[in-house]
Amino acid sequence: MENLNKPVLDQLIKTAFPQLSTLDYNFSEYSLNTSFSFKFDNLDHFVEFLKQHQTVEDEEVLLMENMLKDLNLQTHSYFFVNFYE
């Protein structure tokens, strides 16, 4: 089943994630229980996910680390990326 969804997911990721600064989204320790709430095990998992579809620079990883810290989220713990409908 995962292989059938891969083209759709690839297109969603290529379209949405490079434009994160213009989308309504948040990082939190809980899900909004929508179809656009994604759980990641930790920051490394999220970066690995992003790197499958785009280049991620060290400066961008540092920015995400700082953003998570500002939200009182640990980089080694799970978090959700929630997109608003």
Phi and psi in radians as a Rosetta constraint file:
Dihedral C 1 N 2 CA 2 C 2 CIRCULARHARMONIC -1.043 0.35
Dihedral N 2 CA 2 C 2 N 3 CIRCULARHARMONIC -0.689 0.35
Dihedral C 2 N 3 CA 3 C 3 CIRCULARHARMONIC -1.118 0.35
Dihedral N 3 CA 3 C 3 N 4 CIRCULARHARMONIC -0.591 0.35
Dihedral C 3 N 4 CA 4 C 4 CIRCULARHARMONIC -1.173 0.35
Dihedral N 4 CA 4 C 4 N 5 CIRCULARHARMONIC -0.570 0.35
Dihedral C 4 N 5 CA 5 C 5 CIRCULARHARMONIC -1.501 0.35
Dihedral N 5 CA 5 C 5 N 6 CIRCULARHARMONIC -0.269 0.35
Dihedral C 5 N 6 CA 6 C 6 CIRCULARHARMONIC -0.980 0.35
Dihedral N 6 CA 6 C 6 N 7 CIRCULARHARMONIC -0.794 0.35
Dihedral C 6 N 7 CA 7 C 7 CIRCULARHARMONIC -1.053 0.35
Dihedral N 7 CA 7 C 7 N 8 CIRCULARHARMONIC -0.684 0.35
Dihedral C 7 N 8 CA 8 C 8 CIRCULARHARMONIC -1.171 0.35
Dihedral N 8 CA 8 C 8 N 9 CIRCULARHARMONIC -0.807 0.35
Dihedral C 8 N 9 CA 9 C 9 CIRCULARHARMONIC -1.098 0.35
Dihedral N 9 CA 9 C 9 N 10 CIRCULARHARMONIC -0.739 0.35
Dihedral C 9 N 10 CA 10 C 10 CIRCULARHARMONIC -1.018 0.35
Dihedral N 10 CA 10 C 10 N 11 CIRCULARHARMONIC -0.783 0.35
Dihedral C 10 N 11 CA 11 C 11 CIRCULARHARMONIC -1.164 0.35
Dihedral N 11 CA 11 C 11 N 12 CIRCULARHARMONIC -0.715 0.35
Dihedral C 11 N 12 CA 12 C 12 CIRCULARHARMONIC -1.045 0.35
Dihedral N 12 CA 12 C 12 N 13 CIRCULARHARMONIC -0.794 0.35
Dihedral C 12 N 13 CA 13 C 13 CIRCULARHARMONIC -1.155 0.35
Dihedral N 13 CA 13 C 13 N 14 CIRCULARHARMONIC -0.791 0.35
Dihedral C 13 N 14 CA 14 C 14 CIRCULARHARMONIC -1.104 0.35
Dihedral N 14 CA 14 C 14 N 15 CIRCULARHARMONIC -0.577 0.35
Dihedral C 14 N 15 CA 15 C 15 CIRCULARHARMONIC -1.457 0.35
Dihedral N 15 CA 15 C 15 N 16 CIRCULARHARMONIC -0.783 0.35
Dihedral C 15 N 16 CA 16 C 16 CIRCULARHARMONIC -1.497 0.35
Dihedral N 16 CA 16 C 16 N 17 CIRCULARHARMONIC -0.902 0.35
Dihedral C 16 N 17 CA 17 C 17 CIRCULARHARMONIC -1.155 0.35
Dihedral N 17 CA 17 C 17 N 18 CIRCULARHARMONIC -0.595 0.35
Dihedral C 17 N 18 CA 18 C 18 CIRCULARHARMONIC -1.148 0.35
Dihedral N 18 CA 18 C 18 N 19 CIRCULARHARMONIC -0.283 0.35
Dihedral C 18 N 19 CA 19 C 19 CIRCULARHARMONIC -1.891 0.35
Dihedral N 19 CA 19 C 19 N 20 CIRCULARHARMONIC 0.504 0.35
Dihedral C 19 N 20 CA 20 C 20 CIRCULARHARMONIC -0.976 0.35
Dihedral N 20 CA 20 C 20 N 21 CIRCULARHARMONIC -0.561 0.35
Dihedral C 20 N 21 CA 21 C 21 CIRCULARHARMONIC -1.212 0.35
Dihedral N 21 CA 21 C 21 N 22 CIRCULARHARMONIC -0.288 0.35
Dihedral C 21 N 22 CA 22 C 22 CIRCULARHARMONIC -1.873 0.35
Dihedral N 22 CA 22 C 22 N 23 CIRCULARHARMONIC -0.056 0.35
Dihedral C 22 N 23 CA 23 C 23 CIRCULARHARMONIC -1.715 0.35
Dihedral N 23 CA 23 C 23 N 24 CIRCULARHARMONIC 2.725 0.35
Dihedral C 23 N 24 CA 24 C 24 CIRCULARHARMONIC -1.525 0.35
Dihedral N 24 CA 24 C 24 N 25 CIRCULARHARMONIC 1.935 0.35
Dihedral C 24 N 25 CA 25 C 25 CIRCULARHARMONIC -2.671 0.35
Dihedral N 25 CA 25 C 25 N 26 CIRCULARHARMONIC 2.915 0.35
Dihedral C 25 N 26 CA 26 C 26 CIRCULARHARMONIC -2.622 0.35
Dihedral N 26 CA 26 C 26 N 27 CIRCULARHARMONIC 2.809 0.35
Dihedral C 26 N 27 CA 27 C 27 CIRCULARHARMONIC -1.847 0.35
Dihedral N 27 CA 27 C 27 N 28 CIRCULARHARMONIC 2.324 0.35
Dihedral C 27 N 28 CA 28 C 28 CIRCULARHARMONIC -2.697 0.35
Dihedral N 28 CA 28 C 28 N 29 CIRCULARHARMONIC 3.025 0.35
Dihedral C 28 N 29 CA 29 C 29 CIRCULARHARMONIC -1.613 0.35
Dihedral N 29 CA 29 C 29 N 30 CIRCULARHARMONIC 0.134 0.35
Dihedral C 29 N 30 CA 30 C 30 CIRCULARHARMONIC -2.381 0.35
Dihedral N 30 CA 30 C 30 N 31 CIRCULARHARMONIC 2.795 0.35
Dihedral C 30 N 31 CA 31 C 31 CIRCULARHARMONIC -1.636 0.35
Dihedral N 31 CA 31 C 31 N 32 CIRCULARHARMONIC 2.582 0.35
Dihedral C 31 N 32 CA 32 C 32 CIRCULARHARMONIC -1.485 0.35
Dihedral N 32 CA 32 C 32 N 33 CIRCULARHARMONIC 0.050 0.35
Dihedral C 32 N 33 CA 33 C 33 CIRCULARHARMONIC 0.989 0.35
Dihedral N 33 CA 33 C 33 N 34 CIRCULARHARMONIC 0.765 0.35
Dihedral C 33 N 34 CA 34 C 34 CIRCULARHARMONIC -2.029 0.35
Dihedral N 34 CA 34 C 34 N 35 CIRCULARHARMONIC 2.993 0.35
Dihedral C 34 N 35 CA 35 C 35 CIRCULARHARMONIC -1.247 0.35
Dihedral N 35 CA 35 C 35 N 36 CIRCULARHARMONIC -0.160 0.35
Dihedral C 35 N 36 CA 36 C 36 CIRCULARHARMONIC -2.003 0.35
Dihedral N 36 CA 36 C 36 N 37 CIRCULARHARMONIC 0.675 0.35
Dihedral C 36 N 37 CA 37 C 37 CIRCULARHARMONIC -1.986 0.35
Dihedral N 37 CA 37 C 37 N 38 CIRCULARHARMONIC 2.094 0.35
Dihedral C 37 N 38 CA 38 C 38 CIRCULARHARMONIC -2.083 0.35
Dihedral N 38 CA 38 C 38 N 39 CIRCULARHARMONIC 2.267 0.35
Dihedral C 38 N 39 CA 39 C 39 CIRCULARHARMONIC -1.709 0.35
Dihedral N 39 CA 39 C 39 N 40 CIRCULARHARMONIC 2.368 0.35
Dihedral C 39 N 40 CA 40 C 40 CIRCULARHARMONIC -2.163 0.35
Dihedral N 40 CA 40 C 40 N 41 CIRCULARHARMONIC 2.468 0.35
Dihedral C 40 N 41 CA 41 C 41 CIRCULARHARMONIC -1.151 0.35
Dihedral N 41 CA 41 C 41 N 42 CIRCULARHARMONIC -0.561 0.35
Dihedral C 41 N 42 CA 42 C 42 CIRCULARHARMONIC -3.008 0.35
Dihedral N 42 CA 42 C 42 N 43 CIRCULARHARMONIC -3.135 0.35
Dihedral C 42 N 43 CA 43 C 43 CIRCULARHARMONIC -1.129 0.35
Dihedral N 43 CA 43 C 43 N 44 CIRCULARHARMONIC -0.660 0.35
Dihedral C 43 N 44 CA 44 C 44 CIRCULARHARMONIC -1.038 0.35
Dihedral N 44 CA 44 C 44 N 45 CIRCULARHARMONIC -0.697 0.35
Dihedral C 44 N 45 CA 45 C 45 CIRCULARHARMONIC -1.093 0.35
Dihedral N 45 CA 45 C 45 N 46 CIRCULARHARMONIC -0.767 0.35
Dihedral C 45 N 46 CA 46 C 46 CIRCULARHARMONIC -1.121 0.35
Dihedral N 46 CA 46 C 46 N 47 CIRCULARHARMONIC -0.763 0.35
Dihedral C 46 N 47 CA 47 C 47 CIRCULARHARMONIC -1.121 0.35
Dihedral N 47 CA 47 C 47 N 48 CIRCULARHARMONIC -0.743 0.35
Dihedral C 47 N 48 CA 48 C 48 CIRCULARHARMONIC -1.033 0.35
Dihedral N 48 CA 48 C 48 N 49 CIRCULARHARMONIC -0.741 0.35
Dihedral C 48 N 49 CA 49 C 49 CIRCULARHARMONIC -1.059 0.35
Dihedral N 49 CA 49 C 49 N 50 CIRCULARHARMONIC -0.829 0.35
Dihedral C 49 N 50 CA 50 C 50 CIRCULARHARMONIC -1.104 0.35
Dihedral N 50 CA 50 C 50 N 51 CIRCULARHARMONIC -0.678 0.35
Dihedral C 50 N 51 CA 51 C 51 CIRCULARHARMONIC -1.171 0.35
Dihedral N 51 CA 51 C 51 N 52 CIRCULARHARMONIC -0.297 0.35
Dihedral C 51 N 52 CA 52 C 52 CIRCULARHARMONIC -1.201 0.35
Dihedral N 52 CA 52 C 52 N 53 CIRCULARHARMONIC -0.324 0.35
Dihedral C 52 N 53 CA 53 C 53 CIRCULARHARMONIC -2.260 0.35
Dihedral N 53 CA 53 C 53 N 54 CIRCULARHARMONIC -0.156 0.35
Dihedral C 53 N 54 CA 54 C 54 CIRCULARHARMONIC -2.835 0.35
Dihedral N 54 CA 54 C 54 N 55 CIRCULARHARMONIC 2.930 0.35
Dihedral C 54 N 55 CA 55 C 55 CIRCULARHARMONIC -1.434 0.35
Dihedral N 55 CA 55 C 55 N 56 CIRCULARHARMONIC 2.377 0.35
Dihedral C 55 N 56 CA 56 C 56 CIRCULARHARMONIC -2.141 0.35
Dihedral N 56 CA 56 C 56 N 57 CIRCULARHARMONIC 2.018 0.35
Dihedral C 56 N 57 CA 57 C 57 CIRCULARHARMONIC -1.425 0.35
Dihedral N 57 CA 57 C 57 N 58 CIRCULARHARMONIC 2.721 0.35
Dihedral C 57 N 58 CA 58 C 58 CIRCULARHARMONIC -0.995 0.35
Dihedral N 58 CA 58 C 58 N 59 CIRCULARHARMONIC -0.643 0.35
Dihedral C 58 N 59 CA 59 C 59 CIRCULARHARMONIC -1.123 0.35
Dihedral N 59 CA 59 C 59 N 60 CIRCULARHARMONIC -0.612 0.35
Dihedral C 59 N 60 CA 60 C 60 CIRCULARHARMONIC -1.225 0.35
Dihedral N 60 CA 60 C 60 N 61 CIRCULARHARMONIC -0.655 0.35
Dihedral C 60 N 61 CA 61 C 61 CIRCULARHARMONIC -1.130 0.35
Dihedral N 61 CA 61 C 61 N 62 CIRCULARHARMONIC -0.742 0.35
Dihedral C 61 N 62 CA 62 C 62 CIRCULARHARMONIC -1.081 0.35
Dihedral N 62 CA 62 C 62 N 63 CIRCULARHARMONIC -0.725 0.35
Dihedral C 62 N 63 CA 63 C 63 CIRCULARHARMONIC -1.052 0.35
Dihedral N 63 CA 63 C 63 N 64 CIRCULARHARMONIC -0.768 0.35
Dihedral C 63 N 64 CA 64 C 64 CIRCULARHARMONIC -1.144 0.35
Dihedral N 64 CA 64 C 64 N 65 CIRCULARHARMONIC -0.689 0.35
Dihedral C 64 N 65 CA 65 C 65 CIRCULARHARMONIC -1.013 0.35
Dihedral N 65 CA 65 C 65 N 66 CIRCULARHARMONIC -0.826 0.35
Dihedral C 65 N 66 CA 66 C 66 CIRCULARHARMONIC -1.159 0.35
Dihedral N 66 CA 66 C 66 N 67 CIRCULARHARMONIC -0.658 0.35
Dihedral C 66 N 67 CA 67 C 67 CIRCULARHARMONIC -1.098 0.35
Dihedral N 67 CA 67 C 67 N 68 CIRCULARHARMONIC -0.780 0.35
Dihedral C 67 N 68 CA 68 C 68 CIRCULARHARMONIC -1.099 0.35
Dihedral N 68 CA 68 C 68 N 69 CIRCULARHARMONIC -0.726 0.35
Dihedral C 68 N 69 CA 69 C 69 CIRCULARHARMONIC -1.080 0.35
Dihedral N 69 CA 69 C 69 N 70 CIRCULARHARMONIC -0.728 0.35
Dihedral C 69 N 70 CA 70 C 70 CIRCULARHARMONIC -1.062 0.35
Dihedral N 70 CA 70 C 70 N 71 CIRCULARHARMONIC -0.499 0.35
Dihedral C 70 N 71 CA 71 C 71 CIRCULARHARMONIC -1.599 0.35
Dihedral N 71 CA 71 C 71 N 72 CIRCULARHARMONIC 0.128 0.35
Dihedral C 71 N 72 CA 72 C 72 CIRCULARHARMONIC 1.061 0.35
Dihedral N 72 CA 72 C 72 N 73 CIRCULARHARMONIC 0.598 0.35
Dihedral C 72 N 73 CA 73 C 73 CIRCULARHARMONIC -1.872 0.35
Dihedral N 73 CA 73 C 73 N 74 CIRCULARHARMONIC 2.470 0.35
Dihedral C 73 N 74 CA 74 C 74 CIRCULARHARMONIC -1.508 0.35
Dihedral N 74 CA 74 C 74 N 75 CIRCULARHARMONIC 2.417 0.35
Dihedral C 74 N 75 CA 75 C 75 CIRCULARHARMONIC -1.211 0.35
Dihedral N 75 CA 75 C 75 N 76 CIRCULARHARMONIC -0.353 0.35
Dihedral C 75 N 76 CA 76 C 76 CIRCULARHARMONIC -1.689 0.35
Dihedral N 76 CA 76 C 76 N 77 CIRCULARHARMONIC 0.037 0.35
Dihedral C 76 N 77 CA 77 C 77 CIRCULARHARMONIC -1.950 0.35
Dihedral N 77 CA 77 C 77 N 78 CIRCULARHARMONIC 2.907 0.35
Dihedral C 77 N 78 CA 78 C 78 CIRCULARHARMONIC -1.194 0.35
Dihedral N 78 CA 78 C 78 N 79 CIRCULARHARMONIC 2.743 0.35
Dihedral C 78 N 79 CA 79 C 79 CIRCULARHARMONIC -2.735 0.35
Dihedral N 79 CA 79 C 79 N 80 CIRCULARHARMONIC 2.912 0.35
Dihedral C 79 N 80 CA 80 C 80 CIRCULARHARMONIC -1.999 0.35
Dihedral N 80 CA 80 C 80 N 81 CIRCULARHARMONIC 2.553 0.35
Dihedral C 80 N 81 CA 81 C 81 CIRCULARHARMONIC -1.886 0.35
Dihedral N 81 CA 81 C 81 N 82 CIRCULARHARMONIC 2.017 0.35
Dihedral C 81 N 82 CA 82 C 82 CIRCULARHARMONIC -1.928 0.35
Dihedral N 82 CA 82 C 82 N 83 CIRCULARHARMONIC 2.199 0.35
Dihedral C 82 N 83 CA 83 C 83 CIRCULARHARMONIC -1.774 0.35
Dihedral N 83 CA 83 C 83 N 84 CIRCULARHARMONIC 2.388 0.35
Dihedral C 83 N 84 CA 84 C 84 CIRCULARHARMONIC -1.478 0.35
Dihedral N 84 CA 84 C 84 N 85 CIRCULARHARMONIC 2.478 0.35
